[in-house]
């Protein structure tokens, strides 16, 4: 009897309807906000990762532009370049 008085109150019913509407049916619903929040966090982590990779790449470019020994080593390892009087053998190890 005590709860029936509050449950049948028009303000209580209106509040429940409002909460259900905001959580499930509204264009900016609570569920959509949680999904957007997760997506935003993922994008922030990706941004941090890519900024770190950009710094690493800038450092590598700086070394390659200023040091010919590193440039030659990089070209030999990455692109299998060789001098005219050399032979290059590429050994590929198979994973088990």
KEDRENMI-190573 format. One record per residue (C-alpha): residue number from 1; residue in three letters; x, y, z. Coordinates in steps of 0.1 Angstrom, whole numbers, plus 5000, padded with zeros to 4 digits. Layout:
BEGIN
   num   residuo   east   north     up
   NUM       ALA      X       Y      Z
...
END
This chain:
BEGIN
   num   residuo   east   north     up
     1       UNK   5000    5000   5000
     2       UNK   5028    5024   5009
     3       UNK   5047    5018   4976
     4       UNK   5015    5019   4955
     5       UNK   5010    5055   4965
     6       UNK   5044    5064   4952
     7       UNK   5044    5041   4921
     8       UNK   5011    5055   4909
     9       UNK   5022    5091   4914
    10       UNK   5022    5110   4881
    11       UNK   5056    5125   4888
    12       UNK   5072    5091   4895
    13       UNK   5057    5076   4863
    14       UNK   5068    5107   4843
    15       UNK   5103    5104   4858
    16       UNK   5105    5067   4849
    17       UNK   5093    5073   4813
    18       UNK   5119    5101   4810
    19       UNK   5147    5079   4822
    20       UNK   5138    5051   4799
    21       UNK   5136    5076   4770
    22       UNK   5170    5091   4778
    23       UNK   5187    5057   4782
    24       UNK   5173    5039   4752
    25       UNK   5154    5060   4727
    26       UNK   5170    5095   4726
    27       UNK   5193    5105   4698
    28       UNK   5220    5112   4724
    29       UNK   5212    5081   4745
    30       UNK   5233    5069   4773
    31       UNK   5242    5037   4754
    32       UNK   5254    5058   4724
    33       UNK   5274    5080   4747
    34       UNK   5292    5050   4761
    35       UNK   5301    5037   4726
    36       UNK   5313    5072   4716
    37       UNK   5334    5074   4748
    38       UNK   5351    5040   4740
    39       UNK   5357    5051   4704
    40       UNK   5372    5083   4716
    41       UNK   5396    5065   4740
    42       UNK   5407    5041   4713
    43       UNK   5414    5071   4690
    44       UNK   5434    5088   4717
    45       UNK   5456    5057   4722
    46       UNK   5461    5055   4684
    47       UNK   5471    5091   4683
    48       UNK   5497    5086   4710
    49       UNK   5510    5055   4692
    50       UNK   5513    5073   4658
    51       UNK   5529    5104   4674
    52       UNK   5556    5081   4689
    53       UNK   5561    5064   4656
    54       UNK   5564    5098   4638
    55       UNK   5591    5108   4663
    56       UNK   5610    5075   4657
    57       UNK   5608    5079   4620
    58       UNK   5620    5115   4622
    59       UNK   5650    5104   4642
    60       UNK   5657    5077   4617
    61       UNK   5655    5101   4588
    62       UNK   5678    5125   4606
    63       UNK   5704    5098   4611
    64       UNK   5701    5086   4574
    65       UNK   5704    5122   4561
    66       UNK   5735    5129   4581
    67       UNK   5754    5096   4583
    68       UNK   5765    5079   4551
    69       UNK   5775    5047   4568
    70       UNK   5740    5043   4583
    71       UNK   5725    5051   4549
    72       UNK   5746    5025   4532
    73       UNK   5737    4999   4559
    74       UNK   5700    5007   4556
    75       UNK   5701    5004   4518
    76       UNK   5719    4971   4519
    77       UNK   5695    4956   4546
    78       UNK   5662    4970   4534
    79       UNK   5666    4971   4496
    80       UNK   5693    4945   4491
    81       UNK   5715    4970   4473
    82       UNK   5751    4961   4465
    83       UNK   5782    4975   4449
    84       UNK   5792    4966   4414
    85       UNK   5818    4940   4424
    86       UNK   5798    4923   4451
    87       UNK   5773    4894   4453
    88       UNK   5744    4895   4477
    89       UNK   5729    4863   4492
    90       UNK   5696    4865   4509
    91       UNK   5689    4838   4535
    92       UNK   5653    4835   4546
    93       UNK   5648    4815   4578
    94       UNK   5615    4795   4579
    95       UNK   5595    4796   4611
    96       UNK   5583    4763   4625
END
